[in-house]
Amino acid sequence: MINQIVRFLKGYVRIRISSQEPERFLNLCAKNNLLLFQIEEKNGTCEMDISLSGFFKLQPICRKTHTRIHILRKRGIPFFFLRNRKRKALFMGLALCFVLVYLLSTRIWNIHVDGNYSYSTQSILAYLEGQDIRHGIAKRKLSCADISAGIRENFPDMIWVAARIRGTRLLIAVQENMDSMPQEEETPDPKPSDLVATKSGEIMQMVTRQGIPQAQVGDTCEKGQILIRGVVDIINDDGQLVRQELVPADGDVYIKTAYSYYKEFPLAYEKRVYTGKTRKNLVLQIHSLEFQAGLPGHPFDHFDQVGKFHTLKLTENFYLPIIYGRNTVHEYQIVKKKYSKEQAEALARDFILRFLDEIMEKGVEILENGVKIEVTEDRCISRGTIYGLEKNGDCVPLTSQQKTPKAEEPEEQ
């Protein structure tokens, strides 16, 4: 590939030779270091490519071997300039293009941040913008060392920052201190507490691991009621109560709770029907300037607009401030329709299932679904009660006024 590019830049010609001694011609070319390539034999003649400089060295070899040369094609930059030597506007455009690419290559058009977790990319870019480091800034105004030091100073959790310039991109790689990121704190020793109901309902299951239960399965508890008392009885060998100690109440209490459900929606609705008519506009954005090619506006009353854009880049790291793409406007019509009874019931069931999913995400086990669906002439109504089994109770620390009960002293006989 590189050799082909070099050949094109220097120029080469495709020739056909007619000779009584073609082997001697080729041997003399090799002896004089004249490179021939793409050699083919056609109808008793030979065709080959030779560089432009080598072509002018063939005359003495042709005299020795009585060879005639016919030029078939001319390829390369020298011939291009020769053919277009009178087209001054073309060369001025090429020169302007090279100057423009050079000027664009002296600025930053893409800032990429990698390795950040606790700090968002937007927050880092906002800091850089506050330091006048933004897209379009000249490379000569940037100091990678100062950028790295500034980010480390303003984002304390970053223990390592590296900034480098590649092409027209500013690449910032960071490494955060993972030890300073939020971690689970060690749970301190629990304080004496009661397990108090957070909801009202019928107790369906109850397991007490520590404390004295204040209710049992089948009872109906009220919100705020103590379910497990944070007290432990200390009994001696004679079975007498020595004292009571306050402890953190621990246990699992599951209650049956009721969720009221009500939802209604009209049977009549509007639906978008796309007509297939579209209007396309080409969009070109150069930095902050935007140009559109196409008919201005569109005759559609109802439409959706979809855009597809790309950023122009010459290489992987050579981004240009040029965005190109296309806007496509799709026309649609609003058609009034009405759900049938079966469609309305199916949609209502879908709403109910979504509601059940939301409840189950909270750890509730569904026991009974008592929702009924009713379809009238113009509406669909869903109403009823859903019963679920969920964990109930929250630990409430005991107040300082709650003292540990003292056991009575046994009377002397």
C-alpha positions as CSV (number, residue, x, y, z in Angstrom):
1,M,0.0,0.0,0.0
2,I,2.8,2.4,0.9
3,N,4.7,1.6,-2.3
4,Q,1.6,2.3,-4.3
5,I,1.2,5.7,-2.6
6,V,4.8,6.6,-3.3
7,R,4.5,5.5,-6.9
8,F,1.4,7.7,-7.3
9,L,3.1,10.7,-5.8
10,K,6.2,10.4,-8.0
11,G,4.2,9.4,-11.1
12,Y,4.5,6.4,-13.4
13,V,3.5,5.3,-16.9
14,R,2.1,2.1,-18.4
15,I,4.2,1.1,-21.5
16,R,4.1,-1.6,-24.2
17,I,7.3,-2.7,-25.7
18,S,7.9,-4.3,-29.1
19,S,11.3,-6.0,-29.3
20,Q,13.2,-8.9,-30.9
21,E,15.1,-9.3,-27.7
22,P,12.7,-8.7,-24.8
23,E,14.7,-10.8,-22.4
24,R,17.8,-8.6,-23.0
25,F,15.7,-5.5,-22.6
26,L,14.5,-6.7,-19.2
27,N,18.1,-7.8,-18.1
28,L,19.5,-4.4,-19.0
29,C,16.7,-2.6,-17.1
30,A,17.6,-4.8,-14.0
31,K,21.3,-4.1,-14.5
32,N,20.6,-0.3,-14.5
33,N,18.4,-0.6,-11.4
34,L,15.2,0.4,-13.3
35,L,12.3,-1.0,-11.4
36,L,9.6,-2.6,-13.6
37,F,6.3,-3.9,-12.1
38,Q,3.0,-5.3,-13.3
39,I,4.7,-7.0,-16.2
40,E,2.3,-8.8,-18.5
41,E,2.7,-10.6,-21.9
42,K,-0.1,-9.8,-24.4
43,N,-0.1,-10.8,-28.1
44,G,3.6,-11.1,-28.5
45,T,4.3,-7.8,-26.6
46,C,5.0,-7.0,-23.0
47,E,3.2,-4.4,-20.9
48,M,4.6,-3.0,-17.7
49,D,4.7,0.0,-15.4
50,I,7.7,2.1,-14.8
51,S,8.4,5.2,-12.8
52,L,8.6,8.5,-14.4
53,S,12.2,9.0,-13.6
54,G,13.0,5.5,-14.9
55,F,11.2,6.1,-18.2
56,F,13.6,8.8,-19.2
57,K,16.5,6.4,-18.8
58,L,15.2,3.8,-21.3
59,Q,16.5,5.5,-24.5
60,P,20.0,3.9,-24.5
61,I,18.6,0.5,-23.6
62,C,16.0,0.8,-26.5
63,R,18.8,1.6,-29.0
64,K,20.9,-1.5,-27.9
65,T,17.9,-3.9,-28.0
66,H,16.1,-2.3,-31.0
67,T,13.0,-1.8,-28.9
68,R,10.0,0.4,-29.6
69,I,8.0,1.8,-26.7
70,H,4.3,2.9,-26.8
71,I,2.9,4.8,-23.8
72,L,-0.6,3.4,-22.7
73,R,-1.4,5.4,-19.6
74,K,0.0,8.1,-17.4
75,R,-0.7,8.1,-13.7
76,G,0.4,10.2,-10.7
77,I,0.5,13.6,-9.2
78,P,3.0,15.1,-11.8
79,F,0.6,14.3,-14.7
80,F,-2.3,15.7,-12.7
81,F,-0.6,19.0,-12.3
82,L,0.5,19.0,-15.9
83,R,-3.1,18.4,-17.2
84,N,-4.6,21.1,-14.9
85,R,-1.8,23.7,-15.0
86,K,-4.2,26.3,-16.4
87,R,-6.9,25.7,-13.8
88,K,-5.7,28.3,-11.2
89,A,-8.9,28.2,-9.2
90,L,-8.4,24.4,-8.6
91,F,-4.9,25.0,-7.2
92,M,-6.1,27.9,-5.1
93,G,-8.9,25.7,-3.6
94,L,-6.4,22.9,-2.9
95,A,-4.0,25.4,-1.2
96,L,-6.9,26.8,0.8
97,C,-8.0,23.3,1.8
98,F,-4.5,22.4,3.1
99,V,-4.3,25.7,5.0
100,L,-7.7,25.1,6.6
101,V,-6.8,21.6,7.6
102,Y,-3.6,22.9,9.1
103,L,-5.4,25.6,11.1
104,L,-8.0,23.1,12.4
105,S,-5.2,20.8,13.4
106,T,-3.8,23.4,15.8
107,R,-6.9,23.4,18.0
108,I,-8.8,20.9,20.3
109,W,-12.1,19.7,18.9
110,N,-12.8,16.7,21.2
111,I,-12.2,16.3,25.0
112,H,-12.4,12.7,26.3
113,V,-12.4,11.7,30.0
114,D,-11.8,8.1,31.0
115,G,-11.6,6.3,34.3
116,N,-14.1,8.5,36.3
117,Y,-16.7,6.8,38.5
118,S,-17.9,9.0,41.4
119,Y,-17.4,12.2,39.4
120,S,-19.5,12.6,36.2
121,T,-17.9,13.5,32.9
122,Q,-20.1,16.6,32.8
123,S,-18.7,17.9,36.1
124,I,-15.1,17.5,34.9
125,L,-15.9,19.2,31.6
126,A,-17.7,22.0,33.5
127,Y,-14.5,22.5,35.6
128,L,-12.4,22.7,32.5
129,E,-14.8,25.2,30.9
130,G,-14.4,27.3,34.0
131,Q,-10.7,27.3,33.3
132,D,-11.4,28.4,29.7
133,I,-10.5,25.0,28.4
134,R,-13.2,24.2,25.9
135,H,-13.7,22.9,22.3
136,G,-11.9,25.0,19.8
137,I,-9.1,26.2,22.1
138,A,-5.6,26.4,20.6
139,K,-3.2,23.7,21.5
140,R,-0.4,26.1,22.4
141,K,-2.5,27.5,25.2
142,L,-2.8,24.2,26.9
143,S,-0.4,22.8,29.5
144,C,-1.1,19.1,30.2
145,A,0.8,19.4,33.5
146,D,-1.3,22.3,34.7
147,I,-4.6,20.5,33.7
148,S,-3.6,17.4,35.6
149,A,-2.6,19.4,38.7
150,G,-5.8,21.5,38.6
151,I,-8.1,18.4,38.4
152,R,-6.3,16.7,41.3
153,E,-6.6,19.9,43.4
154,N,-10.3,20.4,42.7
155,F,-11.3,16.7,42.8
156,P,-9.7,15.4,46.0
157,D,-10.6,11.8,45.4
158,M,-8.6,11.5,42.3
159,I,-5.1,10.2,43.1
160,W,-3.8,10.1,39.6
161,V,-4.6,12.3,36.5
162,A,-2.8,12.2,33.1
163,A,-3.6,14.7,30.3
164,R,-2.2,14.3,26.8
165,I,-2.9,15.7,23.4
166,R,-3.4,13.3,20.5
167,G,-4.3,15.0,17.2
168,T,-7.2,17.3,17.9
169,R,-8.3,15.5,21.0
170,L,-7.5,16.2,24.6
171,L,-7.4,12.9,26.4
172,I,-7.7,12.9,30.2
173,A,-7.3,9.7,32.1
174,V,-8.0,9.6,35.8
175,Q,-7.9,7.1,38.7
176,E,-10.0,7.6,41.8
177,N,-9.3,6.6,45.3
178,M,-11.5,3.6,45.7
179,D,-11.0,3.6,49.5
180,S,-12.7,6.9,49.9
181,M,-15.8,5.8,48.0
182,P,-18.9,5.1,50.0
183,Q,-18.7,1.7,51.6
184,E,-20.8,-0.2,54.0
185,E,-20.1,1.1,57.5
186,E,-19.5,-1.3,60.3
187,T,-22.7,-1.8,62.2
188,P,-22.3,-0.6,65.8
189,D,-23.6,-2.7,68.6
190,P,-27.4,-2.5,68.6
191,K,-29.1,-0.5,71.4
192,P,-32.1,-1.8,73.3
193,S,-35.2,-1.4,71.2
194,D,-38.8,-2.6,70.6
195,L,-40.1,-3.9,67.4
196,V,-43.1,-1.7,66.5
197,A,-45.6,-2.2,63.7
198,T,-45.3,0.2,60.8
199,K,-48.7,-0.9,59.2
200,S,-52.0,-2.2,60.4
201,G,-53.1,-5.7,59.5
202,E,-53.6,-9.3,60.5
203,I,-50.5,-11.2,61.7
204,M,-50.0,-14.2,59.5
205,Q,-46.5,-15.3,60.5
206,M,-44.4,-14.4,63.5
207,V,-40.9,-15.6,64.6
208,T,-39.3,-14.1,67.7
209,R,-35.5,-14.4,68.0
210,Q,-34.9,-12.0,70.9
211,G,-37.4,-10.2,73.2
212,I,-40.9,-11.0,74.5
213,P,-43.7,-11.2,71.9
214,Q,-46.6,-8.9,72.6
215,A,-48.9,-10.4,69.9
216,Q,-49.5,-13.7,68.2
217,V,-50.5,-15.2,64.9
218,G,-54.2,-14.3,64.1
219,D,-54.1,-11.0,66.1
220,T,-54.8,-7.7,64.3
221,C,-52.1,-5.1,65.0
222,E,-52.4,-1.4,64.7
223,K,-49.7,1.0,63.4
224,G,-47.4,1.9,66.3
225,Q,-48.2,-1.1,68.3
226,I,-45.4,-3.0,70.0
227,L,-45.0,-6.4,68.5
228,I,-41.9,-7.6,70.3
229,R,-40.8,-6.1,73.6
230,G,-37.0,-5.6,74.0
231,V,-36.9,-7.5,77.3
232,V,-35.2,-10.8,78.3
233,D,-36.1,-12.6,81.6
234,I,-33.2,-13.8,83.6
235,I,-34.3,-16.8,85.7
236,N,-32.2,-18.7,88.3
237,D,-31.9,-22.4,88.8
238,D,-35.0,-22.4,91.1
239,G,-37.1,-21.0,88.3
240,Q,-37.4,-17.6,90.0
241,L,-37.1,-14.3,88.1
242,V,-33.9,-12.7,89.0
243,R,-34.0,-9.6,86.7
244,Q,-35.0,-8.4,83.3
245,E,-32.5,-7.0,80.8
246,L,-33.3,-4.6,78.0
247,V,-32.1,-5.9,74.6
248,P,-32.7,-5.1,70.9
249,A,-35.8,-6.8,69.8
250,D,-35.3,-9.1,66.9
251,G,-37.9,-11.1,64.9
252,D,-39.8,-11.5,61.7
253,V,-43.5,-10.5,61.6
254,Y,-45.5,-10.9,58.5
255,I,-49.0,-9.3,58.2
256,K,-51.8,-9.4,55.7
257,T,-52.3,-5.9,54.2
258,A,-54.9,-4.6,51.8
259,Y,-54.1,-2.4,48.8
260,S,-57.0,-0.5,47.2
261,Y,-56.9,-0.3,43.5
262,Y,-58.9,2.0,41.2
263,K,-58.2,3.0,37.6
264,E,-60.4,4.0,34.7
265,F,-59.8,5.1,31.1
266,P,-62.0,6.1,28.2
267,L,-62.7,3.6,25.4
268,A,-62.2,6.3,22.8
269,Y,-58.5,7.1,22.0
270,E,-56.4,8.7,19.3
271,K,-53.8,6.8,17.3
272,R,-51.0,8.0,15.1
273,V,-51.0,6.6,11.6
274,Y,-48.0,7.4,9.5
275,T,-48.8,8.3,5.8
276,G,-45.4,7.4,4.4
277,K,-44.7,11.0,3.3
278,T,-41.4,12.4,4.4
279,R,-39.3,15.6,3.9
280,K,-35.5,15.3,4.2
281,N,-33.1,18.1,4.8
282,L,-29.3,17.9,4.8
283,V,-27.7,19.6,7.8
284,L,-24.1,20.9,8.0
285,Q,-22.8,22.5,11.2
286,I,-19.4,24.1,11.3
287,H,-18.6,24.9,14.9
288,S,-21.6,27.1,15.9
289,L,-22.8,27.8,12.4
290,E,-25.6,25.6,10.9
291,F,-26.6,25.3,7.3
292,Q,-29.5,23.3,5.9
293,A,-30.0,22.2,2.3
294,G,-33.5,21.4,1.2
295,L,-36.9,22.9,1.0
296,P,-37.6,25.2,3.9
297,G,-40.3,24.1,6.3
298,H,-42.8,21.3,5.5
299,P,-46.6,21.2,4.7
300,F,-47.3,18.6,7.5
301,D,-49.7,19.4,10.3
302,H,-48.6,16.4,12.4
303,F,-45.1,15.1,12.2
304,D,-42.2,13.4,13.9
305,Q,-38.7,14.5,13.2
306,V,-35.7,12.1,13.3
307,G,-32.1,13.3,12.9
308,K,-28.9,11.3,12.2
309,F,-25.6,13.1,12.5
310,H,-21.9,12.3,12.3
311,T,-18.8,14.2,13.4
312,L,-16.1,14.5,10.6
313,K,-12.7,13.2,11.5
314,L,-9.6,12.6,9.4
315,T,-8.1,10.0,11.7
316,E,-9.0,8.3,15.0
317,N,-7.8,11.4,16.9
318,F,-8.1,14.1,14.3
319,Y,-11.6,15.4,14.9
320,L,-12.9,18.4,12.9
321,P,-15.5,20.9,14.1
322,I,-17.8,19.7,11.3
323,I,-21.0,17.9,12.0
324,Y,-23.1,16.6,9.0
325,G,-26.2,14.6,8.8
326,R,-29.8,14.6,7.8
327,N,-33.2,15.5,9.3
328,T,-36.1,13.4,8.3
329,V,-39.7,14.6,8.9
330,H,-42.4,11.9,8.9
331,E,-46.0,12.9,8.5
332,Y,-48.7,11.1,10.5
333,Q,-52.4,11.5,10.9
334,I,-54.4,11.3,14.1
335,V,-57.2,8.7,13.7
336,K,-59.9,8.4,16.4
337,K,-60.6,4.8,17.4
338,K,-62.4,2.9,20.1
339,Y,-61.4,-0.1,22.2
340,S,-63.5,-3.1,21.9
341,K,-64.6,-4.8,25.1
342,E,-61.9,-7.5,24.8
343,Q,-59.2,-4.9,24.0
344,A,-60.3,-2.8,27.0
345,E,-60.2,-5.7,29.3
346,A,-56.8,-6.8,28.1
347,L,-55.4,-3.2,28.6
348,A,-57.0,-3.1,32.1
349,R,-55.3,-6.4,33.0
350,D,-52.0,-5.1,31.8
351,F,-52.4,-2.0,34.1
352,I,-53.2,-4.4,37.0
353,L,-50.1,-6.5,36.3
354,R,-47.9,-3.4,36.3
355,F,-49.4,-2.4,39.7
356,L,-48.7,-5.9,41.0
357,D,-45.1,-5.8,39.8
358,E,-44.6,-2.5,41.6
359,I,-45.9,-4.1,44.9
360,M,-43.8,-7.2,44.5
361,E,-40.7,-5.1,43.9
362,K,-41.2,-3.9,47.5
363,G,-41.0,-7.5,48.8
364,V,-44.8,-8.1,49.0
365,E,-46.2,-11.6,48.3
366,I,-49.6,-11.4,46.6
367,L,-52.2,-13.5,48.4
368,E,-55.4,-12.5,46.7
369,N,-56.4,-10.3,43.8
370,G,-59.9,-9.0,44.2
371,V,-59.9,-6.4,41.4
372,K,-62.9,-6.5,39.1
373,I,-63.0,-5.1,35.6
374,E,-66.2,-3.3,34.3
375,V,-66.6,-2.1,30.8
376,T,-69.4,0.5,30.2
377,E,-70.5,2.3,27.0
378,D,-67.6,4.8,27.1
379,R,-65.2,3.8,29.9
380,C,-63.4,0.9,31.4
381,I,-63.2,0.8,35.2
382,S,-61.0,-1.4,37.4
383,R,-61.6,-1.5,41.1
384,G,-61.0,-3.8,44.0
385,T,-58.7,-4.8,46.8
386,I,-55.4,-6.7,46.6
387,Y,-54.2,-8.6,49.6
388,G,-50.6,-9.2,50.2
389,L,-48.2,-10.7,52.7
390,E,-45.4,-8.4,53.7
391,K,-42.9,-7.9,56.5
392,N,-43.9,-5.5,59.2
393,G,-42.2,-3.9,62.0
394,D,-39.4,-1.4,62.7
395,C,-37.0,-1.2,65.7
396,V,-37.6,1.8,67.9
397,P,-34.9,2.6,70.6
398,L,-36.1,2.5,74.1
399,T,-36.2,5.8,76.0
400,S,-33.9,6.6,78.9
401,Q,-37.0,6.5,81.2
402,Q,-37.5,2.8,80.6
403,K,-35.4,1.3,83.4
404,T,-34.5,-2.3,83.7
405,P,-36.9,-3.8,86.2
406,K,-35.4,-5.0,89.5
407,A,-36.3,-8.4,90.8
408,E,-37.8,-8.5,94.3
409,E,-35.6,-9.7,97.2
410,P,-36.7,-13.1,98.5
411,E,-38.2,-12.8,102.1
412,E,-36.2,-14.4,104.9
413,Q,-38.0,-17.3,106.5
